[in-house]
């Protein structure tokens, strides 16, 4: 499991094994504190800053993964 998924599991207070692509964020504690914590996690792991609005639009772990991939690709280009 990736460090990102491990960090998400800690934020959501669930088992790392629960961090599957289909894990629905609304089923966890996807609130403003979780969003801010996820912004910090992404910054720490990838040295990227994502907006709270972009994160709030995510509904699954797969959405979060795609957002991070896009942000990393934009910076690499």
N, C-alpha and C positions, 0 to 999 in steps of 0.2 A: 504494500500500500504506500502511496506517495506521502511525503511530508505534508503536502497540502491537505490531503484527506485526513491525515492524523490530526492536523490542526483544526479542521472543521469538526471532527468528532469531539474534540475537547470543547470547542465553542458551543456545540449543540448538546453536550453532555450525554452522548450516546457512544455505543461501541464502535470502534473503527470499522468493524465488519459491516456495520449499517450504512457506511458511506458508499453506497452503490450509485451508479449514474441515475437511477430512477428514484433515489431518495428525495421525497418531496419536502422542501424547506418549510412549508406551512405546517407540516406535521411535527416540526421541531420548534425551537424558540427563535424563529426568524423575525426578530424585532430590531429596533434601532441599535441596541447594544450589540447584537449578533452581527449586524451589518458593519458597524464600526470595528468590531473585532476582526471581521473578515478582511476589511480594508487593510488593517495593520498586518494581518497574516500574509496577504498578497505582497505588501510592501516589503516585509521581512524576507520572504522566500524568493521573490522575483525582482525586487527593486522596481516595482511598478506601482503607480497610483491609479486606482479605479474610482469612479464616482459612486456615491451612495445611490444615486438614481439608477445607474447601470446595475448595481447589485440588487436593488429592490425589485427590478424587473425580472430577475432570475427566479425560477420556480423549482428547479431540481439541481442536484449536484452536477449533472451533465451541463446544465446552463452555466453554472459557475466555471466548470472546466473550459467550456467554449469561450467564455468571457476572458479568462486568463490567457488562453491560447491566442485570442485576437490581440489582446494588449501586448503580449510578448512579440507577436509578429509585426505589429505596428512599429514598435521601438526598434526592431531588428532591421526594418526596411530603410 
